[in-house]
Amino acid sequence: QMNFTGDQVLRVLAKNDKQLSLLRDLEGLKPLKVDFWRGPARPSLPVDMRVPYSELKDVKEYLESHGLAYSIMIKDIQVLLDQEREAMAKSRR
Amino acid sequence: LERSTSSFSYSSYHTLEEIYSWIDSFVTEHANIVSKIQIGQSFENRSILVLKFSTGGFQRQAIWIDTGIHSREWITHATGIWTADKIVSEYGKDCILTNILDTMDIFLEIVSNPDGFAFTHSMNRLWRKNKSSRPGVACIGVDLNRNWKSGFGGNGSNDNPCSETYHGPYPHSEPEVSAIVKFITDHRNIKALISIHSYSQMLMYPYGYSLEPVSSKEELCNLSKSAAQALYKVHGMQYTYGSISTTLYMASGVTVDWAYDSGIKYSFSFELRDTGQYGFLLPATQIIPTAQETWMAIRTIMIHTLNHPY
């Protein structure tokens, strides 16, 4: 199993279309590094993106330097995945 | 392996093997109303299975429901399994569902992307696409919800094989999509199509590939509203609804656009609940509440389809 320890999912709230296009640019700047769970759609909708641990510092700096407000929706994906596996094993037992 | 559905937990996530074993037990135990149809093979030669709920008749008007086209969205498969059980347990009790099944058939494909789903259990929990590969192409997988003919290759899809929204080399290139296309096209009497995804908490209708409203927009919008209201009453989950391109974003080559363009008027796509905490990794404790609310919306769409033949 691939391990996602330290990967986070950031929830970004873009204020306008300009900020939305900045998020779309990020996908180009970080090919295969940013995995949009909820893609950039419209300002009223949140954008969720999984960022690998190794890219977190860069991506957060990019967001902050462009005034993009974000919150950490999932602090460590692997913790959730481990809980999911444990719940499946428990159910099977 | 479970030998009967009685020990199967509908409030847990399951592997592909467990789901396929459950399907066999489920069909055996409810042979009077459910049968299993294999509509094709996946890229890695796994069976693509559809449950057929029918009380008789020949080539009746029917409703198609699919879950799991994006493999990492486990909540949709789990919702599909719960919905199958709900249909057999409510037939003869819920007069609306009984009316529907006395007149129409229901087809339910629970694992629309078996290779991707198996891969989420074996190697990569966050895999989304199928597992197709082509010579000379470094990356694997096509987004099965960008591979449909209508609007293929347009905005909101990607021609980069390494992207999560890669649309594939040509329309219906993927066996998982072409199996559904062939089945629905050969059937000729599917009157509603419901494709279940996760997550954004939305109920949407065509188009994704165009901002142009469909001719039935008003009816579909009103029906979405009713369905979202029925869903809300269960656990208070507030859905937004509208066409894909105006509610969410442009997305070309999606299932419901093809269905609508193929004459299936009542074509809807669900994006299931977004609690703002887990994305599509909803904990298993939320499987049944999510399925319960989704069922009420599906039921609303089905009874409308029954009452408005076309």
Interface residues (C-beta under 8 A of the other chain):
Chain A: Q1 M2 F4 V9 R11 P31 L32 D35 F36 W37 R38 G39 P40 A41 R42 L45 P46 D48 R50 M73 I74 I77 L80 L81 Q83 E84 A87 M88 S91 R92
Chain B: S9 S11 S12 Y13 H14 S122 M123 N124 R125 L126 C162 E164 Y199 S200 L248 Y249 D274 G276 Q277 Y278 G279 F280 L281 P283 A284
